[in-house]
Amino acid sequence: YKYLPIISPMYQSLKRWANSKIYYGNSVFCFACSHSFKSWLHGKDNGTCPYCGSGTRHRMLCSYLESRYSPRHYPIKVLHFAPNWGQEYWFRRQPHKFQYVTTDLSSPGVDVHSDITNLPFDDESFDMIVCCHVLEHIPQDYKAIEEIFRVLCKNGDAFIQVPYARNAEQTDEDPSVADPAERARRCVQFDHVRTYGRDIVDRLRVPGFQVEVVNLAQTYSSEEIRRLGFWDDTIFACHKGQAFHATATQL
């Protein structure tokens, strides 16, 4: 996709159109793109959206943000790291609410190419930052967390999702492990450098964040979870400034 900037979007558009026909139905609903289908891709209870490609974590965050903010907060300046297409679609179809900027180190199609450990933005540039399954790829994640804190406005919110073992007290990481197979065995994917434990909250608090641990699925019925394709995922809502109230479980 990096080398075919015209053909790739055409292919993706065609695939979305075809999937919307193949999976036509009303059994499940995608919160990211607002389309209904007979099932998720691969027939899983919490699989991928046939149209926008969003996964469970992407749909859950869109749902949470919808309930988190009221009209009095808008417009909101948003910085989104390595966006999933479905989440980006959700933000961009609400331009009256969000002034939206995407960033990544190398992915094509983002607004700004940047290193999360050395961002090119001024201090306090954004009201909201979205960082979904990025930090587990970053060897020096503390630098990334510090940068997120720096470019976030006072009273702003950063929403962070990572591979998270909630039953583990400590994060599983070993910088000396370079073998891709061993990384995949310990951290789910070969390009992950850690799986976070409950001490992630302490890491996020270091630069000054107030952290709430949001378990959104606990607020839905089992039928709603099935229809929306959710599961028991975790959102770390990090606030810079005065604490806010959210549907959350404190660690």
Secondary structure, 3 states (H helix, E strand, C coil): CCCCCCHHHHHHHHHHHHHHHHCEEEEEECCCCCCEECCCECCCCCCECCCCCCCHHHHHHHHHHHHHCCHHHCCEEEEEECCCHHHHHHHHCCCCCEEEEEEECCCCCCCEECECCECCCCCCCEEEEEEECCHHHCCCHHHHHHHHHHHEEEEEEEEEECCECCCCCCCEECCCCCCHHHHHHHHCCCCCCEEECCCHHHHHHCCCCEEEEECHHHHCCHHHHHHHCCCCCCEEEEEECCCCCCCCCCC
